[in-house]
Amino acid sequence: MSDVSNVVVVGLDGNEPSDRALAFAVAFAQEYRLRMLAVTVVDWHAGMLFPEAAPVVPALDAEWFEQAEKDMLASADRRILAPARQAAEAAGVEIETRVAFGSPVEEIATLVDECGARALVVGRSGKHGLRRPIFGGVASSLLQRSPAPIVIVP
């Protein structure tokens, strides 16, 4: 996205509060003639599965981890970002999507900073990883880290 000052970033995780954040971001982008950058973060690390066991358990080799990562990123794009693209395009809003791998707070804050977003939109509560709540945690951490104003959608 070349004109970074006209971007609203929306962080999505595929649940109901995230869907409301998407609807808000689409309406916001449409009203203020902004482009949207929708991002979802896969917070899963191969290290959590004890990769040091790979030499002992042949099924846990580097190729398996690489394929698992690719599959998770593709699934996140299909389940979470494809509907975001459809919603934005139906409203006539230009959209770019990204799937990141790592910490939701770190990845989203970095992306907001890098693209010079006008605003960041997230849902108030969500789930990630092993089904633990993230917004509260992610939203409040983003309040501390984001260089852009944040809209937290209930």
N, CA, C and O atoms as a GROMACS GRO file, in nm:
protein
  616
    1MET      N    1   0.086  -0.117   0.000
    1MET     CA    2   0.000   0.000   0.000
    1MET      C    3   0.090   0.123   0.000
    1MET      O    4   0.166   0.145   0.094
    2SER      N    5   0.080   0.201  -0.104
    2SER     CA    6   0.174   0.311  -0.119
    2SER      C    7   0.138   0.434  -0.036
    2SER      O    8   0.227   0.498   0.020
    3ASP      N    9   0.011   0.469  -0.026
    3ASP     CA   10  -0.030   0.587   0.049
    3ASP      C   11  -0.070   0.544   0.190
    3ASP      O   12  -0.188   0.530   0.221
    4VAL      N   13   0.032   0.524   0.274
    4VAL     CA   14   0.009   0.461   0.403
    4VAL      C   15  -0.075   0.543   0.498
    4VAL      O   16  -0.133   0.487   0.591
    5SER      N   17  -0.084   0.674   0.479
    5SER     CA   18  -0.162   0.755   0.573
    5SER      C   19  -0.312   0.736   0.556
    5SER      O   20  -0.390   0.787   0.637
    6ASN      N   21  -0.354   0.666   0.454
    6ASN     CA   22  -0.496   0.643   0.431
    6ASN      C   23  -0.536   0.498   0.455
    6ASN      O   24  -0.616   0.441   0.381
    7VAL      N   25  -0.479   0.439   0.560
    7VAL     CA   26  -0.502   0.298   0.589
    7VAL      C   27  -0.560   0.282   0.730
    7VAL      O   28  -0.515   0.347   0.824
    8VAL      N   29  -0.660   0.196   0.740
    8VAL     CA   30  -0.708   0.151   0.871
    8VAL      C   31  -0.673   0.002   0.880
    8VAL      O   32  -0.704  -0.076   0.790
    9VAL      N   33  -0.609  -0.036   0.990
    9VAL     CA   34  -0.575  -0.176   1.014
    9VAL      C   35  -0.683  -0.238   1.102
    9VAL      O   36  -0.727  -0.176   1.198
   10VAL      N   37  -0.725  -0.358   1.068
   10VAL     CA   38  -0.819  -0.430   1.152
   10VAL      C   39  -0.758  -0.565   1.187
   10VAL      O   40  -0.719  -0.642   1.099
   11GLY      N   41  -0.751  -0.592   1.317
   11GLY     CA   42  -0.701  -0.720   1.365
   11GLY      C   43  -0.816  -0.817   1.382
   11GLY      O   44  -0.914  -0.788   1.450
   12LEU      N   45  -0.803  -0.933   1.320
   12LEU     CA   46  -0.913  -1.030   1.318
   12LEU      C   47  -0.867  -1.165   1.374
   12LEU      O   48  -0.753  -1.206   1.354
   13ASP      N   49  -0.959  -1.233   1.444
   13ASP     CA   50  -0.928  -1.368   1.489
   13ASP      C   51  -1.040  -1.467   1.459
   13ASP      O   52  -1.034  -1.582   1.504
   14GLY      N   53  -1.140  -1.426   1.384
   14GLY     CA   54  -1.241  -1.519   1.336
   14GLY      C   55  -1.358  -1.546   1.428
   14GLY      O   56  -1.437  -1.637   1.400
   15ASN      N   57  -1.372  -1.472   1.536
   15ASN     CA   58  -1.488  -1.495   1.623
   15ASN      C   59  -1.585  -1.377   1.614
   15ASN      O   60  -1.563  -1.284   1.536
   16GLU      N   61  -1.691  -1.382   1.693
   16GLU     CA   62  -1.798  -1.282   1.682
   16GLU      C   63  -1.750  -1.138   1.709
   16GLU      O   64  -1.784  -1.049   1.630
   17PRO      N   65  -1.675  -1.110   1.816
   17PRO     CA   66  -1.626  -0.973   1.834
   17PRO      C   67  -1.538  -0.927   1.717
   17PRO      O   68  -1.539  -0.810   1.680
   18SER      N   69  -1.462  -1.020   1.662
   18SER     CA   70  -1.378  -0.990   1.547
   18SER      C   71  -1.465  -0.954   1.426
   18SER      O   72  -1.432  -0.863   1.350
   19ASP      N   73  -1.575  -1.025   1.408
   19ASP     CA   74  -1.668  -0.994   1.298
   19ASP      C   75  -1.725  -0.854   1.313
   19ASP      O   76  -1.740  -0.782   1.214
   20ARG      N   77  -1.758  -0.816   1.437
   20ARG     CA   78  -1.810  -0.679   1.460
   20ARG      C   79  -1.701  -0.575   1.434
   20ARG      O   80  -1.729  -0.467   1.382
   21ALA      N   81  -1.577  -0.607   1.469
   21ALA     CA   82  -1.466  -0.516   1.441
   21ALA      C   83  -1.449  -0.500   1.290
   21ALA      O   84  -1.423  -0.390   1.241
   22LEU      N   85  -1.464  -0.609   1.216
   22LEU     CA   86  -1.455  -0.602   1.070
   22LEU      C   87  -1.565  -0.513   1.014
   22LEU      O   88  -1.538  -0.427   0.930
   23ALA      N   89  -1.688  -0.532   1.059
   23ALA     CA   90  -1.800  -0.449   1.009
   23ALA      C   91  -1.774  -0.302   1.038
   23ALA      O   92  -1.798  -0.216   0.953
   24PHE      N   93  -1.725  -0.272   1.158
   24PHE     CA   94  -1.694  -0.134   1.194
   24PHE      C   95  -1.583  -0.080   1.104
   24PHE      O   96  -1.593   0.031   1.053
   25ALA      N   97  -1.478  -0.157   1.084
   25ALA     CA   98  -1.364  -0.112   1.003
   25ALA      C   99  -1.406  -0.087   0.858
   25ALA      O  100  -1.362   0.010   0.797
   26VAL      N  101  -1.490  -0.174   0.804
   26VAL     CA  102  -1.538  -0.154   0.667
   26VAL      C  103  -1.617  -0.024   0.657
   26VAL      O  104  -1.595   0.056   0.566
   27ALA      N  105  -1.710  -0.002   0.751
   27ALA     CA  106  -1.790   0.122   0.750
   27ALA      C  107  -1.701   0.246   0.770
   27ALA      O  108  -1.721   0.348   0.704
   28PHE      N  109  -1.603   0.236   0.859
   28PHE     CA  110  -1.510   0.345   0.885
   28PHE      C  111  -1.428   0.377   0.760
   28PHE      O  112  -1.414   0.493   0.722
   29ALA      N  113  -1.375   0.273   0.697
   29ALA     CA  114  -1.296   0.292   0.575
   29ALA      C  115  -1.382   0.350   0.463
   29ALA      O  116  -1.336   0.437   0.388
   30GLN      N  117  -1.504   0.304   0.452
   30GLN     CA  118  -1.594   0.353   0.349
   30GLN      C  119  -1.627   0.500   0.372
   30GLN      O  120  -1.620   0.581   0.280
   31GLU      N  121  -1.662   0.536   0.496
   31GLU     CA  122  -1.700   0.674   0.528
   31GLU      C  123  -1.585   0.772   0.508
   31GLU      O  124  -1.607   0.883   0.458
   32TYR      N  125  -1.464   0.734   0.546
   32TYR     CA  126  -1.350   0.825   0.540
   32TYR      C  127  -1.259   0.800   0.420
   32TYR      O  128  -1.149   0.854   0.411
   33ARG      N  129  -1.307   0.716   0.328
   33ARG     CA  130  -1.234   0.685   0.205
   33ARG      C  131  -1.092   0.636   0.234
   33ARG      O  132  -0.994   0.683   0.176
   34LEU      N  133  -1.086   0.540   0.324
   34LEU     CA  134  -0.959   0.480   0.361
   34LEU      C  135  -0.948   0.342   0.299
   34LEU      O  136  -1.048   0.282   0.260
   35ARG      N  137  -0.828   0.293   0.290
   35ARG     CA  138  -0.805   0.154   0.251
   35ARG      C  139  -0.792   0.073   0.378
   35ARG      O  140  -0.760   0.126   0.484
   36MET      N  141  -0.817  -0.055   0.366
   36MET     CA  142  -0.810  -0.144   0.483
   36MET      C  143  -0.696  -0.242   0.468
   36MET      O  144  -0.666  -0.291   0.360
   37LEU      N  145  -0.633  -0.268   0.581
   37LEU     CA  146  -0.535  -0.375   0.591
   37LEU      C  147  -0.585  -0.468   0.701
   37LEU      O  148  -0.580  -0.433   0.819
   38ALA      N  149  -0.633  -0.585   0.662
   38ALA     CA  150  -0.684  -0.682   0.760
   38ALA      C  151  -0.573  -0.781   0.790
   38ALA      O  152  -0.508  -0.833   0.699
   39VAL      N  153  -0.552  -0.807   0.919
   39VAL     CA  154  -0.446  -0.897   0.961
   39VAL      C  155  -0.499  -0.997   1.063
   39VAL      O  156  -0.580  -0.964   1.149
   40THR      N  157  -0.452  -1.119   1.051
   40THR     CA  158  -0.476  -1.219   1.154
   40THR      C  159  -0.341  -1.278   1.191
   40THR      O  160  -0.253  -1.291   1.106
   41VAL      N  161  -0.326  -1.312   1.317
   41VAL     CA  162  -0.198  -1.363   1.365
   41VAL      C  163  -0.217  -1.504   1.419
   41VAL      O  164  -0.298  -1.529   1.508
   42VAL      N  165  -0.140  -1.595   1.363
   42VAL     CA  166  -0.139  -1.732   1.411
   42VAL      C  167  -0.036  -1.737   1.524
   42VAL      O  168   0.084  -1.725   1.501
   43ASP      N  169  -0.084  -1.754   1.645
   43ASP     CA  170   0.002  -1.756   1.763
   43ASP      C  171   0.030  -1.902   1.799
   43ASP      O  172  -0.020  -1.954   1.898
   44TRP      N  173   0.110  -1.963   1.719
   44TRP     CA  174   0.145  -2.102   1.736
   44TRP      C  175   0.292  -2.115   1.700
   44TRP      O  176   0.334  -2.068   1.595
   45HIS      N  177   0.368  -2.176   1.785
   45HIS     CA  178   0.510  -2.190   1.759
   45HIS      C  179   0.548  -2.337   1.760
   45HIS      O  180   0.512  -2.411   1.851
   46ALA      N  181   0.619  -2.376   1.657
   46ALA     CA  182   0.663  -2.515   1.649
   46ALA      C  183   0.741  -2.553   1.774
   46ALA      O  184   0.740  -2.670   1.814
   47GLY      N  185   0.809  -2.459   1.835
   47GLY     CA  186   0.885  -2.485   1.955
   47GLY      C  187   0.800  -2.538   2.069
   47GLY      O  188   0.851  -2.608   2.157
   48MET      N  189   0.671  -2.507   2.068
   48MET     CA  190   0.582  -2.557   2.173
   48MET      C  191   0.566  -2.708   2.164
   48MET      O  192   0.525  -2.772   2.260
   49LEU      N  193   0.598  -2.764   2.049
   49LEU     CA  194   0.580  -2.908   2.029
   49LEU      C  195   0.711  -2.984   2.049
   49LEU      O  196   0.723  -3.098   2.003
   50PHE      N  197   0.808  -2.923   2.116
   50PHE     CA  198   0.933  -2.988   2.150
   50PHE      C  199   1.009  -3.037   2.026
   50PHE      O  200   1.028  -3.157   2.009
   51PRO      N  201   1.054  -2.944   1.941
   51PRO     CA  202   1.124  -2.988   1.819
   51PRO      C  203   1.253  -3.063   1.849
   51PRO      O  204   1.305  -3.134   1.762
   52GLU      N  205   1.306  -3.049   1.972
   52GLU     CA  206   1.426  -3.126   2.006
   52GLU      C  207   1.398  -3.276   2.006
   52GLU      O  208   1.490  -3.357   2.003
   53ALA      N  209   1.269  -3.313   2.007
   53ALA     CA  210   1.232  -3.454   2.002
   53ALA      C  211   1.234  -3.507   1.858
   53ALA      O  212   1.221  -3.627   1.836
   54ALA      N  213   1.249  -3.418   1.761
   54ALA     CA  214   1.244  -3.460   1.620
   54ALA      C  215   1.342  -3.572   1.587
   54ALA      O  216   1.304  -3.663   1.514
   55PRO      N  217   1.467  -3.571   1.637
   55PRO     CA  218   1.556  -3.683   1.603
   55PRO      C  219   1.506  -3.816   1.660
   55PRO      O  220   1.536  -3.922   1.604
   56VAL      N  221   1.432  -3.812   1.769
   56VAL     CA  222   1.382  -3.934   1.833
   56VAL      C  223   1.253  -3.980   1.768
   56VAL      O  224   1.230  -4.100   1.750
   57VAL      N  225   1.168  -3.886   1.732
   57VAL     CA  226   1.038  -3.916   1.670
   57VAL      C  227   1.042  -3.869   1.526
   57VAL      O  228   1.027  -3.750   1.500
   58PRO      N  229   1.063  -3.960   1.432
   58PRO     CA  230   1.081  -3.921   1.292
   58PRO      C  231   0.968  -3.835   1.235
   58PRO      O  232   0.991  -3.755   1.145
   59ALA      N  233   0.845  -3.851   1.287
   59ALA     CA  234   0.732  -3.773   1.233
   59ALA      C  235   0.747  -3.624   1.264
   59ALA      O  236   0.684  -3.541   1.199
   60LEU      N  237   0.828  -3.590   1.364
   60LEU     CA  238   0.844  -3.450   1.403
   60LEU      C  239   0.971  -3.390   1.344
   60LEU      O  240   1.055  -3.338   1.417
   61ASP      N  241   0.986  -3.397   1.213
   61ASP     CA  242   1.104  -3.342   1.150
   61ASP      C  243   1.077  -3.201   1.098
   61ASP      O  244   0.964  -3.152   1.106
   62ALA      N  245   1.178  -3.136   1.047
   62ALA     CA  246   1.167  -2.998   1.001
   62ALA      C  247   1.062  -2.983   0.891
   62ALA      O  248   0.989  -2.884   0.888
   63GLU      N  249   1.055  -3.079   0.801
   63GLU     CA  250   0.956  -3.072   0.693
   63GLU      C  251   0.814  -3.074   0.750
   63GLU      O  252   0.726  -3.003   0.701
   64TRP      N  253   0.793  -3.156   0.852
   64TRP     CA  254   0.661  -3.162   0.914
   64TRP      C  255   0.624  -3.027   0.972
   64TRP      O  256   0.512  -2.980   0.952
   65PHE      N  257   0.718  -2.962   1.044
   65PHE     CA  258   0.691  -2.832   1.104
   65PHE      C  259   0.665  -2.726   0.997
   65PHE      O  260   0.574  -2.644   1.012
   66GLU      N  261   0.744  -2.728   0.889
   66GLU     CA  262   0.723  -2.632   0.780
   66GLU      C  263   0.585  -2.650   0.718
   66GLU      O  264   0.515  -2.552   0.692
   67GLN      N  265   0.547  -2.775   0.694
   67GLN     CA  266   0.416  -2.801   0.635
   67GLN      C  267   0.304  -2.762   0.730
   67GLN      O  268   0.204  -2.706   0.686
   68ALA      N  269   0.319  -2.790   0.859
   68ALA     CA  270   0.218  -2.752   0.958
   68ALA      C  271   0.202  -2.600   0.960
   68ALA      O  272   0.089  -2.551   0.967
   69GLU      N  273   0.311  -2.526   0.954
   69GLU     CA  274   0.303  -2.380   0.952
   69GLU      C  275   0.231  -2.331   0.827
   69GLU      O  276   0.143  -2.245   0.836
   70LYS      N  277   0.266  -2.385   0.712
   70LYS     CA  278   0.199  -2.346   0.586
   70LYS      C  279   0.050  -2.375   0.593
   70LYS      O  280  -0.032  -2.293   0.552
   71ASP      N  281   0.015  -2.493   0.646
   71ASP     CA  282  -0.126  -2.532   0.656
   71ASP      C  283  -0.203  -2.437   0.748
   71ASP      O  284  -0.316  -2.398   0.718
   72MET      N  285  -0.142  -2.400   0.861
   72MET     CA  286  -0.208  -2.310   0.956
   72MET      C  287  -0.227  -2.172   0.895
   72MET      O  288  -0.333  -2.111   0.913
   73LEU      N  289  -0.127  -2.121   0.824
   73LEU     CA  290  -0.139  -1.990   0.761
   73LEU      C  291  -0.245  -1.992   0.652
   73LEU      O  292  -0.324  -1.898   0.640
   74ALA      N  293  -0.247  -2.097   0.572
   74ALA     CA  294  -0.349  -2.109   0.466
   74ALA      C  295  -0.489  -2.119   0.526
   74ALA      O  296  -0.583  -2.059   0.474
   75SER      N  297  -0.503  -2.194   0.634
   75SER     CA  298  -0.632  -2.207   0.700
   75SER      C  299  -0.679  -2.073   0.756
   75SER      O  300  -0.796  -2.038   0.742
   76ALA      N  301  -0.588  -1.998   0.818
   76ALA     CA  302  -0.624  -1.866   0.872
   76ALA      C  303  -0.667  -1.773   0.760
   76ALA      O  304  -0.762  -1.696   0.775
   77ASP      N  305  -0.599  -1.779   0.648
   77ASP     CA  306  -0.637  -1.694   0.534
   77ASP      C  307  -0.776  -1.732   0.484
   77ASP      O  308  -0.860  -1.645   0.460
   78ARG      N  309  -0.800  -1.859   0.469
   78ARG     CA  310  -0.928  -1.908   0.416
   78ARG      C  311  -1.044  -1.880   0.513
   78ARG      O  312  -1.150  -1.833   0.470
   79ARG      N  313  -1.026  -1.906   0.643
   79ARG     CA  314  -1.134  -1.893   0.740
   79ARG      C  315  -1.158  -1.750   0.786
   79ARG      O  316  -1.272  -1.711   0.812
   80ILE      N  317  -1.052  -1.670   0.796
   80ILE     CA  318  -1.064  -1.539   0.858
   80ILE      C  319  -1.051  -1.425   0.756
   80ILE      O  320  -1.131  -1.331   0.757
   81LEU      N  321  -0.952  -1.433   0.669
   81LEU     CA  322  -0.927  -1.319   0.580
   81LEU      C  323  -1.010  -1.321   0.452
   81LEU      O  324  -1.042  -1.215   0.399
   82ALA      N  325  -1.045  -1.438   0.401
   82ALA     CA  326  -1.129  -1.443   0.281
   82ALA      C  327  -1.263  -1.374   0.304
   82ALA      O  328  -1.305  -1.296   0.219
   83PRO      N  329  -1.333  -1.399   0.418
   83PRO     CA  330  -1.458  -1.326   0.443
   83PRO      C  331  -1.435  -1.174   0.458
   83PRO      O  332  -1.522  -1.094   0.423
   84ALA      N  333  -1.320  -1.135   0.511
   84ALA     CA  334  -1.288  -0.992   0.524
   84ALA      C  335  -1.274  -0.929   0.385
   84ALA      O  336  -1.323  -0.819   0.360
   85ARG      N  337  -1.205  -1.000   0.296
   85ARG     CA  338  -1.191  -0.948   0.158
   85ARG      C  339  -1.327  -0.933   0.092
   85ARG      O  340  -1.354  -0.833   0.026
   86GLN      N  341  -1.414  -1.032   0.111
   86GLN     CA  342  -1.547  -1.027   0.051
   86GLN      C  343  -1.627  -0.909   0.106
   86GLN      O  344  -1.692  -0.838   0.029
   87ALA      N  345  -1.624  -0.888   0.237
   87ALA     CA  346  -1.701  -0.779   0.298
   87ALA      C  347  -1.650  -0.644   0.251
   87ALA      O  348  -1.730  -0.556   0.218
   88ALA      N  349  -1.521  -0.626   0.246
   88ALA     CA  350  -1.465  -0.498   0.202
   88ALA      C  351  -1.495  -0.472   0.055
   88ALA      O  352  -1.537  -0.363   0.017
   89GLU      N  353  -1.472  -0.572  -0.026
   89GLU     CA  354  -1.496  -0.555  -0.170
   89GLU      C  355  -1.644  -0.528  -0.198
   89GLU      O  356  -1.675  -0.448  -0.286
   90ALA      N  357  -1.734  -0.592  -0.126
   90ALA     CA  358  -1.878  -0.567  -0.144
   90ALA      C  359  -1.915  -0.423  -0.110
   90ALA      O  360  -2.010  -0.368  -0.166
   91ALA      N  361  -1.839  -0.362  -0.019
   91ALA     CA  362  -1.864  -0.223   0.020
   91ALA      C  363  -1.784  -0.124  -0.064
   91ALA      O  364  -1.792  -0.003  -0.042
   92GLY      N  365  -1.707  -0.175  -0.159
   92GLY     CA  366  -1.626  -0.088  -0.243
   92GLY      C  367  -1.501  -0.035  -0.174
   92GLY      O  368  -1.447   0.069  -0.213
   93VAL      N  369  -1.454  -0.106  -0.071
   93VAL     CA  370  -1.335  -0.064   0.004
   93VAL      C  371  -1.215  -0.146  -0.044
   93VAL      O  372  -1.221  -0.269  -0.052
   94GLU      N  373  -1.107  -0.076  -0.077
   94GLU     CA  374  -0.984  -0.145  -0.116
   94GLU      C  375  -0.925  -0.213   0.007
   94GLU      O  376  -0.917  -0.154   0.114
   95ILE      N  377  -0.885  -0.339  -0.009
   95ILE     CA  378  -0.835  -0.416   0.105
   95ILE      C  379  -0.712  -0.495   0.068
   95ILE      O  380  -0.699  -0.548  -0.043
   96GLU      N  381  -0.622  -0.502   0.163
   96GLU     CA  382  -0.507  -0.592   0.157
   96GLU      C  383  -0.515  -0.678   0.281
   96GLU      O  384  -0.559  -0.632   0.387
   97THR      N  385  -0.474  -0.802   0.270
   97THR     CA  386  -0.478  -0.892   0.387
   97THR      C  387  -0.340  -0.951   0.412
   97THR      O  388  -0.260  -0.970   0.321
   98ARG      N  389  -0.317  -0.980   0.539
   98ARG     CA  390  -0.191  -1.046   0.578
   98ARG      C  391  -0.216  -1.144   0.690
   98ARG      O  392  -0.295  -1.120   0.781
   99VAL      N  393  -0.148  -1.256   0.680
   99VAL     CA  394  -0.144  -1.353   0.788
   99VAL      C  395  -0.004  -1.344   0.847
   99VAL      O  396   0.095  -1.358   0.775
  100ALA      N  397   0.005  -1.321   0.976
  100ALA     CA  398   0.134  -1.316   1.044
  100ALA      C  399   0.147  -1.436   1.135
  100ALA      O  400   0.048  -1.501   1.169
  101PHE      N  401   0.267  -1.464   1.175
  101PHE     CA  402   0.296  -1.580   1.258
  101PHE      C  403   0.375  -1.531   1.378
  101PHE      O  404   0.487  -1.481   1.362
  102GLY      N  405   0.319  -1.543   1.499
  102GLY     CA  406   0.391  -1.499   1.618
  102GLY      C  407   0.298  -1.446   1.725
  102GLY      O  408   0.187  -1.496   1.743
  103SER      N  409   0.345  -1.344   1.795
  103SER     CA  410   0.267  -1.281   1.901
  103SER      C  411   0.169  -1.180   1.841
  103SER      O  412   0.211  -1.092   1.767
  104PRO      N  413   0.038  -1.192   1.871
  104PRO     CA  414  -0.058  -1.096   1.815
  104PRO      C  415  -0.022  -0.951   1.846
  104PRO      O  416  -0.031  -0.866   1.758
  105VAL      N  417   0.018  -0.922   1.969
  105VAL     CA  418   0.050  -0.784   2.005
  105VAL      C  419   0.170  -0.734   1.925
  105VAL      O  420   0.164  -0.626   1.866
  106GLU      N  421   0.275  -0.811   1.923
  106GLU     CA  422   0.397  -0.770   1.852
  106GLU      C  423   0.371  -0.753   1.703
  106GLU      O  424   0.410  -0.652   1.644
  107GLU      N  425   0.306  -0.851   1.643
  107GLU     CA  426   0.284  -0.847   1.498
  107GLU      C  427   0.192  -0.733   1.458
  107GLU      O  428   0.219  -0.663   1.360
  108ILE      N  429   0.083  -0.714   1.530
  108ILE     CA  430  -0.012  -0.608   1.494
  108ILE      C  431   0.048  -0.471   1.518
  108ILE      O  432   0.036  -0.383   1.433
  109ALA      N  433   0.113  -0.450   1.633
  109ALA     CA  434   0.174  -0.319   1.662
  109ALA      C  435   0.281  -0.285   1.560
  109ALA      O  436   0.290  -0.170   1.516
  110THR      N  437   0.361  -0.382   1.522
  110THR     CA  438   0.465  -0.359   1.421
  110THR      C  439   0.404  -0.321   1.287
  110THR      O  440   0.450  -0.229   1.221
  111LEU      N  441   0.300  -0.393   1.248
  111LEU     CA  442   0.234  -0.365   1.121
  111LEU      C  443   0.172  -0.226   1.120
  111LEU      O  444   0.184  -0.154   1.021
  112VAL      N  445   0.106  -0.188   1.229
  112VAL     CA  446   0.045  -0.054   1.239
  112VAL      C  447   0.153   0.052   1.224
  112VAL      O  448   0.133   0.152   1.154
  113ASP      N  449   0.265   0.032   1.290
  113ASP     CA  450   0.376   0.127   1.282
  113ASP      C  451   0.434   0.133   1.142
  113ASP      O  452   0.456   0.241   1.088
  114GLU      N  453   0.459   0.017   1.083
  114GLU     CA  454   0.521   0.012   0.950
  114GLU      C  455   0.436   0.077   0.842
  114GLU      O  456   0.489   0.140   0.751
  115CYS      N  457   0.305   0.062   0.851
  115CYS     CA  458   0.220   0.116   0.745
  115CYS      C  459   0.168   0.256   0.778
  115CYS      O  460   0.099   0.316   0.695
  116GLY      N  461   0.200   0.308   0.895
  116GLY     CA  462   0.154   0.442   0.932
  116GLY      C  463   0.004   0.454   0.936
  116GLY      O  464  -0.053   0.554   0.893
  117ALA      N  465  -0.062   0.352   0.989
  117ALA     CA  466  -0.208   0.346   0.988
  117ALA      C  467  -0.270   0.465   1.059
  117ALA      O  468  -0.218   0.516   1.158
  118ARG      N  469  -0.383   0.508   1.006
  118ARG     CA  470  -0.461   0.614   1.072
  118ARG      C  471  -0.527   0.564   1.198
  118ARG      O  472  -0.542   0.639   1.295
  119ALA      N  473  -0.567   0.435   1.199
  119ALA     CA  474  -0.635   0.377   1.314
  119ALA      C  475  -0.619   0.227   1.311
  119ALA      O  476  -0.592   0.167   1.207
  120LEU      N  477  -0.636   0.167   1.428
  120LEU     CA  478  -0.638   0.023   1.445
  120LEU      C  479  -0.772  -0.015   1.505
  120LEU      O  480  -0.816   0.047   1.602
  121VAL      N  481  -0.837  -0.115   1.449
  121VAL     CA  482  -0.966  -0.161   1.498
  121VAL      C  483  -0.952  -0.307   1.540
  121VAL      O  484  -0.902  -0.390   1.464
  122VAL      N  485  -0.996  -0.338   1.663
  122VAL     CA  486  -0.995  -0.476   1.713
  122VAL      C  487  -1.125  -0.501   1.789
  122VAL      O  488  -1.194  -0.408   1.831
  123GLY      N  489  -1.156  -0.629   1.805
  123GLY     CA  490  -1.271  -0.667   1.886
  123GLY      C  491  -1.235  -0.666   2.034
  123GLY      O  492  -1.118  -0.676   2.070
  124ARG      N  493  -1.337  -0.654   2.118
  124ARG     CA  494  -1.315  -0.643   2.262
  124ARG      C  495  -1.268  -0.773   2.327
  124ARG      O  496  -1.189  -0.770   2.421
  125SER      N  497  -1.315  -0.884   2.278
  125SER     CA  498  -1.273  -1.011   2.338
  125SER      C  499  -1.256  -1.112   2.227
  125SER      O  500  -1.317  -1.102   2.121
  126GLY      N  501  -1.171  -1.211   2.254
  126GLY     CA  502  -1.146  -1.312   2.152
  126GLY      C  503  -1.076  -1.431   2.211
  126GLY      O  504  -1.057  -1.440   2.332
  127LYS      N  505  -1.038  -1.520   2.125
  127LYS     CA  506  -0.969  -1.642   2.168
  127LYS      C  507  -0.849  -1.661   2.075
  127LYS      O  508  -0.850  -1.617   1.960
  128HIS      N  509  -0.747  -1.727   2.128
  128HIS     CA  510  -0.636  -1.768   2.044
  128HIS      C  511  -0.559  -1.878   2.114
  128HIS      O  512  -0.586  -1.912   2.229
  129GLY      N  513  -0.465  -1.934   2.042
  129GLY     CA  514  -0.380  -2.037   2.101
  129GLY      C  515  -0.463  -2.152   2.153
  129GLY      O  516  -0.536  -2.216   2.077
  130LEU      N  517  -0.454  -2.180   2.281
  130LEU     CA  518  -0.525  -2.291   2.342
  130LEU      C  519  -0.660  -2.246   2.398
  130LEU      O  520  -0.702  -2.291   2.504
  131ARG      N  521  -0.726  -2.158   2.327
  131ARG     CA  522  -0.859  -2.108   2.359
  131ARG      C  523  -0.862  -2.021   2.484
  131ARG      O  524  -0.960  -2.025   2.559
  132ARG      N  525  -0.757  -1.943   2.507
  132ARG     CA  526  -0.760  -1.850   2.619
  132ARG      C  527  -0.798  -1.713   2.566
  132ARG      O  528  -0.774  -1.684   2.449
  133PRO      N  529  -0.857  -1.628   2.650
  133PRO     CA  530  -0.900  -1.497   2.603
  133PRO      C  531  -0.782  -1.411   2.561
  133PRO      O  532  -0.677  -1.413   2.626
  134ILE      N  533  -0.799  -1.334   2.451
  134ILE     CA  534  -0.691  -1.243   2.411
  134ILE      C  535  -0.727  -1.097   2.425
  134ILE      O  536  -0.643  -1.019   2.470
  135PHE      N  537  -0.846  -1.054   2.390
  135PHE     CA  538  -0.880  -0.914   2.404
  135PHE      C  539  -0.949  -0.900   2.537
  135PHE      O  540  -1.033  -0.984   2.569
  136GLY      N  541  -0.923  -0.812   2.607
  136GLY     CA  542  -0.849  -0.772   2.719
  136GLY      C  543  -0.701  -0.776   2.697
  136GLY      O  544  -0.641  -0.670   2.675
  137GLY      N  545  -0.638  -0.892   2.702
  137GLY     CA  546  -0.494  -0.898   2.698
  137GLY      C  547  -0.432  -0.831   2.577
  137GLY      O  548  -0.347  -0.743   2.593
  138VAL      N  549  -0.474  -0.869   2.458
  138VAL     CA  550  -0.418  -0.810   2.337
  138VAL      C  551  -0.462  -0.665   2.322
  138VAL      O  552  -0.380  -0.578   2.295
  139ALA      N  553  -0.590  -0.638   2.340
  139ALA     CA  554  -0.638  -0.500   2.324
  139ALA      C  555  -0.570  -0.406   2.421
  139ALA      O  556  -0.528  -0.297   2.382
  140SER      N  557  -0.559  -0.445   2.547
  140SER     CA  558  -0.496  -0.355   2.644
  140SER      C  559  -0.348  -0.340   2.616
  140SER      O  560  -0.293  -0.231   2.635
  141SER      N  561  -0.282  -0.444   2.572
  141SER     CA  562  -0.140  -0.433   2.535
  141SER      C  563  -0.122  -0.345   2.411
  141SER      O  564  -0.027  -0.268   2.403
  142LEU      N  565  -0.215  -0.357   2.316
  142LEU     CA  566  -0.207  -0.271   2.197
  142LEU      C  567  -0.229  -0.125   2.233
  142LEU      O  568  -0.172  -0.036   2.170
  143LEU      N  569  -0.312  -0.098   2.334
  143LEU     CA  570  -0.330   0.040   2.379
  143LEU      C  571  -0.197   0.100   2.420
  143LEU      O  572  -0.174   0.220   2.401
  144GLN      N  573  -0.111   0.019   2.477
  144GLN     CA  574   0.021   0.066   2.521
  144GLN      C  575   0.121   0.074   2.406
  144GLN      O  576   0.212   0.157   2.410
  145ARG      N  577   0.105  -0.009   2.305
  145ARG     CA  578   0.206  -0.022   2.200
  145ARG      C  579   0.175   0.045   2.068
  145ARG      O  580   0.267   0.084   1.997
  146SER      N  581   0.049   0.060   2.034
  146SER     CA  582   0.014   0.110   1.902
  146SER      C  583   0.045   0.258   1.884
  146SER      O  584   0.011   0.339   1.971
  147PRO      N  585   0.109   0.293   1.774
  147PRO     CA  586   0.132   0.435   1.748
  147PRO      C  587   0.009   0.505   1.690
  147PRO      O  588   0.008   0.628   1.675
  148ALA      N  589  -0.094   0.428   1.658
  148ALA     CA  590  -0.217   0.484   1.600
  148ALA      C  591  -0.329   0.477   1.702
  148ALA      O  592  -0.324   0.395   1.795
  149PRO      N  593  -0.430   0.561   1.688
  149PRO     CA  594  -0.549   0.548   1.773
  149PRO      C  595  -0.613   0.411   1.755
  149PRO      O  596  -0.608   0.353   1.646
  150ILE      N  597  -0.672   0.360   1.863
  150ILE     CA  598  -0.733   0.227   1.860
  150ILE      C  599  -0.882   0.238   1.888
  150ILE      O  600  -0.926   0.309   1.978
  151VAL      N  601  -0.959   0.165   1.806
  151VAL     CA  602  -1.102   0.150   1.829
  151VAL      C  603  -1.122   0.007   1.876
  151VAL      O  604  -1.091  -0.088   1.802
  152ILE      N  605  -1.174  -0.010   1.995
  152ILE     CA  606  -1.205  -0.144   2.047
  152ILE      C  607  -1.356  -0.162   2.037
  152ILE      O  608  -1.432  -0.093   2.106
  153VAL      N  609  -1.398  -0.253   1.952
  153VAL     CA  610  -1.539  -0.272   1.922
  153VAL      C  611  -1.596  -0.378   2.017
  153VAL      O  612  -1.541  -0.488   2.027
  154PRO      N  613  -1.706  -0.344   2.088
  154PRO     CA  614  -1.765  -0.442   2.181
  154PRO      C  615  -1.830  -0.559   2.106
  154PRO      O  616  -1.884  -0.650   2.169
   0.00000   0.00000   0.00000
